[in-house]
C-alpha cells in the first residue's frame, strides 16, 4: 500500500550525497520550478518495486502550481513520477548502460490536474493512475512517446467523468535532464474524451493536442486536465474543430501505422491437427514466438509507417538496423518478453496461405475501417465519406497497418501493392512468417470490405460477435468480446 507524506528533499547541496544521483537530478528539476516547495506531499511505495513490491514508481511528488496569468493558465496540481528512469545506477531496477543513452526507460510521467475551489491538498488518485501506467511499461517494456494515445475506457478518477482516455505530450515546463545514468524526458498525461481519442486515432495525437491547447476549458496551453469538463472540443466549437481535423486527415492521412491489440489469426487452409512441418507456424493454442529479426522488422515497419514517403517500404526480414534509439536491453512498442526465438530464425520459412480467419476484439475491430480507408494523393476525388467526417486511411495511400497482439507474439500486417519488401504478394496475398501474418489487399477489395464493415464505424455499442466473410477471397473476420481473448486458449 502507498502512503502519503511530505518528502525531505535534498534542498541543500550538502545533502546531495544522501540521495542517489538519478533521484537527485529529477529533484533538482522540480526545485527549479518550485523553489518554495521543498517538502511537497509525496506518494511513496511502502515496499519498493526492487524489494518485491507491486508499484514500480518509488515516489510521486505533488506540487501546487499557481499557473501563469500571462498565458491564461489556471492554478492546478502538478504530479511528477520517480522510477521509470534509473534513480540508482546499481542495476537494482534498470540496467545501467552509460550516460549517453536514455536513463532506464528514458522518461518520467507528469500530470496536471485543475485545482478545484477550496481544495487545500492534491487528490491522490492520479498517483494510482501513474502507477498503473508504470506497471504496464515495466511488464511489457513498451515505451511511451509524445503523441501516443492510451485507451483507458473508464473515468480516470473512477467518477462519472467523460475524461476516460489519455494522450501524452512533452511537459510544458519541465526540461529534459541529464543524469549520470542517462537522459530523462518528462511526458505529461493529458485526459481526453472518447471523441477526442477517436480523432487522434483517425488523424494523429499531436494534431489533437494542438487543438486542445487552443481551447482554455479543454486544457489550454499547458494542457491541464479538468475532470469536470463535460464538453469535447467538438461540442465547444463543432464547425472549426471538425474542419481542422478533416483538413489534417485529408492532407496528411492518419499516422497511426499500428496498434497493440487483442487479436489472433487462424490458417483455415490447413487442419489444426496437421503437424507435418514443425518449422511452419500454425497459430493455435501454442503459437511459435517471433524471432528477434522478425520483431525488429515489425518495429522498423511501424517507424517507416510514420513517415509520409511516396512509397512505404518494409525492411527485409534478414536486415539488421544499424542504429538503435535505445539500448538492446530495452524493448520497443512491438516487442514482448517472449520475443526471443524458440525456433532459429533461419528455420522458420515463409508460408503462403490459401484461407485465413482474423479475430479482433471490439476496439481493434473498430479501427479496421480506419486502416482501410484511403485517399490516393493522385486522385483528389477518391475518398470514403462517413456520416461525420471524411477519413483518409493508409492502405491505398501506399502504406501499411499492423496489429500486434498484447497477449502474445501474434502480429497481423495489412499491406497494399505500393508497399515494398512485403512477403505477401498479389499472387499469394496471405503469407505468414512465424506468427506474423501479412495480408495484401487490392483497391477493389478494400472498397468492398469498407462497405461490409461500415457498421463498425458507428460510435454506438456493437452487438458482438460480428462476422464478415468474403468466400471468393477466402477471408473471414470476426469481432469478438474481450472475454474471448482473455481465455487461456487464445
Secondary structure by P-SEA (a helix, b strand, c coil): cbbbbbbbccccccccccccaaaaaaaaaaaaacccccccbbbbccccccccccccccbbbbbbbcccccccccbbbbbbbcccccccccccccccccccccccccbbbbbbbbbccccccccaaaaaaaaaaaaaaaaccccccccccccccccccccccccccccccccccccccccccbbbbbbbbbbbcaaaaaaaaaccaaaaaaaaaacccccccccccccccccccccccaaaaaaaaaaaaaaccccccccccccccccccccccccccccccccccbbbbbcaaaaaaaaaaaaaaaccccbbbbcccccccccccccccccccccccccccccccccbbbbbbccbbbbbcaaaaaacccccccccccccccccccccbbbbbccccccbbbbbbccccbbbbbbccccccccccccccccccccbbbbbbcaaaaaaaaaaaccccccccccccbbbbcccccbbbbbbcccccccccc
